[in-house]
Amino acid sequence: MEFITFAESTLNLLGFVVGLILGIFAYIGFRNTGSPTLFRLNISFFSISIGFGVVGFGYMFESLVLGYVKIDTWIQTLGIAIQTVGYFFIAFSHGIKSFFPKSRYFKSIVVPLFLIPANSIEHIIRSISFILLVYGTIETIMSYMENRNRNTIFVATGLGLLALGEFLGWYSIVFPKSVLYFISVSTKIVGLGALFVPISQVPLRGGPRFGNNI
């Protein structure tokens, strides 16, 4: 196994473990409280974990078992797509009102993400993930301004880092074989780690709304 493939697999498997732990905590919280929000977060974190796992285990299987030198790109695309399902449920936990923002200024920033390169499915999926995560970050920051809940800072930080990770992942497509991919995955793992702080407390103190009171 080449070092680059090994490093990519290791980072994605670490993301798999972190996402799995978050999913377990969200599930325990749901079992204790019956909160619909925690049920959606349970689906979200398990989806993110599976997405990381598809890439990590997929790369290892193709490299070690099949002996491929060049790893199939569809594995990466599939993993990102599954993670995007998780990001959707995070945004849905905020009561998402519309997929595209109404602000013309914000549209001028978001829309170009869908234009270059137009023939990349992974690019489009990452763009969708970025929009969902930015939405969740903005809603969480607004929630903090209203409630001043300290844990909300961790949520906003986690979602913001996930969004940054997807943005860097988009650039890693534009500039392949660069260090951006490793920075992207590492940033997303740190983002999940930030979310662990409030999520880990949920089974102990009930199931508040993700964007408001965690």
C-alpha positions as CSV (number, residue, x, y, z in Angstrom):
1,M,0.0,0.0,0.0
2,E,1.4,3.4,-1.0
3,F,1.9,5.9,1.8
4,I,-0.6,8.4,0.4
5,T,-3.3,5.7,0.2
6,F,-2.5,4.5,3.7
7,A,-2.7,8.0,5.1
8,E,-6.1,8.6,3.3
9,S,-7.4,5.3,4.6
10,T,-6.2,6.0,8.2
11,L,-7.8,9.5,8.3
12,N,-11.1,8.3,6.9
13,L,-11.1,5.4,9.4
14,L,-10.5,7.8,12.2
15,G,-13.5,9.9,11.0
16,F,-15.5,6.6,10.9
17,V,-14.7,6.0,14.6
18,V,-15.4,9.6,15.7
19,G,-18.7,9.7,13.8
20,L,-19.7,6.3,15.2
21,I,-19.1,7.4,18.8
22,L,-21.2,10.5,18.2
23,G,-24.0,8.4,16.7
24,I,-23.9,6.1,19.7
25,F,-24.2,9.1,22.1
26,A,-27.1,10.5,20.1
27,Y,-28.8,7.2,20.1
28,I,-28.5,6.9,23.9
29,G,-29.9,10.4,24.2
30,F,-32.8,9.4,22.0
31,R,-33.5,6.3,24.0
32,N,-33.5,8.2,27.2
33,T,-35.6,11.2,26.0
34,G,-37.5,10.2,22.9
35,S,-36.4,13.5,21.3
36,P,-37.1,13.6,17.5
37,T,-34.1,15.9,17.1
38,L,-31.8,13.4,18.7
39,F,-33.2,10.7,16.4
40,R,-32.4,12.8,13.4
41,L,-28.9,13.5,14.8
42,N,-28.5,9.7,15.4
43,I,-29.1,9.2,11.6
44,S,-26.9,12.1,10.8
45,F,-23.8,10.9,12.7
46,F,-24.2,7.3,11.6
47,S,-24.4,8.5,8.0
48,I,-21.3,10.6,8.4
49,S,-19.5,7.6,10.0
50,I,-20.6,5.2,7.3
51,G,-19.4,7.8,4.6
52,F,-16.0,7.9,6.2
53,G,-16.0,4.1,6.5
54,V,-16.8,3.6,2.9
55,V,-13.8,5.6,1.8
56,G,-11.4,4.2,4.4
57,F,-12.3,0.5,4.1
58,G,-12.8,0.8,0.4
59,Y,-9.3,2.2,-0.2
60,M,-7.8,-0.5,2.0
61,F,-9.7,-3.3,0.3
62,E,-8.8,-2.2,-3.2
63,S,-5.1,-1.6,-2.3
64,L,-4.5,-4.6,0.0
65,V,-6.9,-7.2,-1.4
66,L,-7.3,-6.3,-5.1
67,G,-3.8,-4.8,-5.4
68,Y,-4.9,-1.7,-7.2
69,V,-2.3,1.0,-7.7
70,K,-4.9,3.6,-8.7
71,I,-7.9,3.7,-6.3
72,D,-11.3,4.1,-8.0
73,T,-12.7,7.6,-7.6
74,W,-16.3,6.3,-7.2
75,I,-15.5,5.1,-3.7
76,Q,-14.7,8.7,-2.7
77,T,-17.8,10.0,-4.4
78,L,-20.0,7.4,-2.7
79,G,-18.5,8.2,0.7
80,I,-19.1,11.9,0.3
81,A,-22.7,11.3,-0.9
82,I,-23.4,9.3,2.2
83,Q,-21.9,12.0,4.4
84,T,-24.1,14.6,2.7
85,V,-27.2,12.7,3.8
86,G,-25.9,13.2,7.4
87,Y,-25.3,16.9,6.8
88,F,-28.9,17.2,5.5
89,F,-30.3,15.8,8.7
90,I,-28.1,18.2,10.7
91,A,-29.6,21.1,8.7
92,F,-33.1,19.6,9.0
93,S,-32.6,19.6,12.8
94,H,-32.5,23.4,12.5
95,G,-35.9,23.4,10.7
96,I,-34.4,24.1,7.3
97,K,-36.8,26.4,5.4
98,S,-35.3,26.4,1.9
99,F,-32.3,24.8,0.2
100,F,-31.0,28.0,-1.4
101,P,-30.5,31.2,0.6
102,K,-32.7,34.2,-0.3
103,S,-29.9,36.8,0.1
104,R,-28.5,37.8,-3.3
105,Y,-25.1,38.4,-1.7
106,F,-25.0,34.9,-0.3
107,K,-26.1,33.5,-3.6
108,S,-23.2,35.2,-5.3
109,I,-20.9,33.2,-3.1
110,V,-22.7,29.8,-3.2
111,V,-23.8,29.5,-6.8
112,P,-20.3,29.5,-8.3
113,L,-19.6,26.4,-6.3
114,F,-21.9,24.5,-8.7
115,L,-20.3,25.9,-11.9
116,I,-16.7,24.7,-11.8
117,P,-16.1,21.9,-12.8
118,A,-19.6,21.2,-13.9
119,N,-18.8,17.6,-14.9
120,S,-17.8,16.4,-11.5
121,I,-20.4,14.6,-9.5
122,E,-18.2,14.7,-6.4
123,H,-17.9,18.5,-6.8
124,I,-21.7,18.9,-6.9
125,I,-22.1,16.7,-3.8
126,R,-19.5,18.7,-1.9
127,S,-21.2,21.9,-2.9
128,I,-24.5,20.7,-1.5
129,S,-22.7,19.6,1.7
130,F,-21.0,23.0,2.1
131,I,-24.3,24.8,1.7
132,L,-26.1,22.6,4.3
133,L,-23.2,23.0,6.8
134,V,-23.0,26.8,6.3
135,Y,-26.7,27.0,6.9
136,G,-26.4,25.0,10.1
137,T,-23.4,27.1,11.2
138,I,-25.3,30.4,10.7
139,E,-28.4,29.1,12.4
140,T,-26.4,28.0,15.4
141,I,-24.6,31.3,15.7
142,M,-27.9,33.1,15.6
143,S,-29.1,30.7,18.3
144,Y,-26.1,31.6,20.5
145,M,-26.8,35.3,20.1
146,E,-30.3,34.7,21.5
147,N,-29.6,32.2,24.3
148,R,-25.8,32.6,25.1
149,N,-25.5,28.9,25.7
150,R,-21.9,28.0,26.0
151,N,-22.3,24.6,24.4
152,T,-23.8,26.2,21.3
153,I,-20.3,27.6,20.6
154,F,-19.0,24.1,20.2
155,V,-21.8,23.2,17.9
156,A,-21.2,26.3,15.7
157,T,-17.4,25.6,15.7
158,G,-18.0,21.9,14.8
159,L,-20.3,22.7,11.9
160,G,-18.1,25.6,10.8
161,L,-15.1,23.2,10.6
162,L,-17.1,20.6,8.8
163,A,-18.1,23.3,6.2
164,L,-14.4,24.4,5.9
165,G,-13.4,20.7,5.4
166,E,-15.9,20.3,2.6
167,F,-14.7,23.6,1.0
168,L,-11.1,22.5,1.1
169,G,-12.2,19.1,-0.2
170,W,-13.7,21.0,-3.2
171,Y,-10.4,22.6,-3.8
172,S,-8.7,19.2,-3.6
173,I,-10.7,18.2,-6.7
174,V,-9.6,21.4,-8.5
175,F,-6.0,20.8,-7.4
176,P,-5.6,17.0,-7.3
177,K,-2.6,15.2,-5.6
178,S,-2.1,18.1,-3.2
179,V,-2.1,18.3,0.6
180,L,-5.5,19.9,0.6
181,Y,-7.3,16.5,0.8
182,F,-5.5,15.5,4.0
183,I,-6.2,19.0,5.5
184,S,-9.8,18.6,4.4
185,V,-10.4,15.3,6.2
186,S,-8.4,16.3,9.3
187,T,-10.5,19.5,9.6
188,K,-13.7,17.5,9.4
189,I,-12.5,15.1,12.1
190,V,-11.7,18.1,14.3
191,G,-15.2,19.4,13.6
192,L,-16.8,16.2,14.7
193,G,-14.6,16.3,17.8
194,A,-16.0,19.7,18.6
195,L,-19.5,18.4,18.3
196,F,-18.7,15.6,20.7
197,V,-18.6,18.1,23.7
198,P,-22.3,19.0,23.6
199,I,-23.5,15.7,22.2
200,S,-21.8,13.7,25.0
201,Q,-23.8,15.6,27.6
202,V,-27.2,15.0,26.0
203,P,-27.8,11.5,27.6
204,L,-27.3,13.1,31.0
205,R,-29.4,16.1,30.8
206,G,-32.1,15.5,28.2
207,G,-32.7,16.2,24.6
208,P,-32.9,19.8,23.7
209,R,-33.1,21.2,20.2
210,F,-29.7,20.9,18.5
211,G,-29.5,24.4,17.2
212,N,-30.9,26.1,20.3
213,N,-29.9,24.7,23.6
214,I,-27.2,22.1,23.3
